[in-house]
C-alpha cells in the first residue's frame, strides 16, 4: 500500500497540472481542468484503456502469451 501511495505522489510530481501555480485552473477561472484531462476524457474516449473489465480472460500460463 505504501508503494502504491509513493508511486502516485511521484507520478503527480511529474504531471504539469500538479506542478504549476495554476493547479486545476483556479487562477484562470478554468476549475476542473485537471479532472477533465485526468479522467473524464480518458473514460469518454477510452484513449488509454480500450479494454473493459469483462474483456479479461484467465491465463493458466502467462509466459505462453508473453512470448
Secondary structure, 3 states (H helix, E strand, C coil): CHHHHHHHHHHHHCCHHHCCCCHHHCCCCCCCHHHHHHHHHHHHHCCCCCCCHHHCCCCCCHHHHHC
